Amino acid sequence: ENLTPEKEVPVIEDMAKDLSTYGLDRPRATVTLKGKNLMATVLIGDRNPTGSSVYVRKEDSPQIVLLGSSVGNYQELIFETAGIKKQ
């Protein structure tokens, strides 16, 4: 929902050149969102320095945005429930 054009999220960088700065060169997770008329792949990177948010990039966009840490928490819960260990 936060990645739809109608929502404003903090844009960290418009044209990111070095994805490793945000942990997006090797994302912690790649999530494909499917909806009735929507399909998007979202890359989830590292947490920001305060740990309050995670760096996220839509696969087809050069923008890096910040989403609340709940995104990272849900990602970890999903992997934990599925029995997938962090690397």
N, C-alpha and C positions, 0 to 999 in steps of 0.2 A: 504494500500500500504506500509506503514512504517513497518508493522509487517511481511513482507515477508522475506525469508532468504537472498534475494539479497540486502536489505537495512540495513545499519548500524544505530542502535539506541543506545543511552546510556543505558548500562545495569547497574542497580543500585545494584542488588544482584542476584547471580547465583542460589542459593538454599535458597530461603526465607523461614524462619521458622516462623516468626511472621508477618503475613499479616496485623495485625492491625496497625503496624507502617506506612503503606502506605494507609490505608483506604480500603484495599482489603479483610478484613475479612467480611465486610458488604459493598460491592461495591456500589458506587453511581449509577452505571448502568452496565448492562450486555448486550452486543451487539453481535448478531450472524450475521456473515458475510457469505453471500452465493455467490458463483460464479460458473462459468461453471464447474471447477474441484476442487473447494475449498469450504470448510466450516470450519469456526473457530468461537469459542466463546471467546470474549474478555471482561475482567473485568476491569472497569474503577474505580479507587480509588480517593484519595484526590489529591489536587494540591500540588506541591512541595513548600518549604518555600518561594521562591521568587514569586510564583504564575505564573511562566512562562511555566510550564509543568504540566502534570498529570501522576500519577503512573498507569501503565497498566500491566496486566498479561494475557497471553493467558491461557485459562482454562486448557489445557493439558501440560502446561509448568511451571516449578518452578521459572523461571526468572521473575524478576521485571524490567521493562524498563520505560524510560521517553519518553513521546510523547508531542509535542507542545501543548500549551494551547488551540489551535483551536479545539482539540478533545473535551475538556471540554466545550468549547463555543458551539460547534455544539450539544453536548448532551443536554445542557440546552435549546437551541433553539427548539430542537425536542420536549422536554417535555413541554415547554411553548406552542408551537403550538398545541400540543395534549391536552392541558388543564390539564396536570398533575402537581400538586404542589410539590415543594421540601419538603423533610421531614427533 
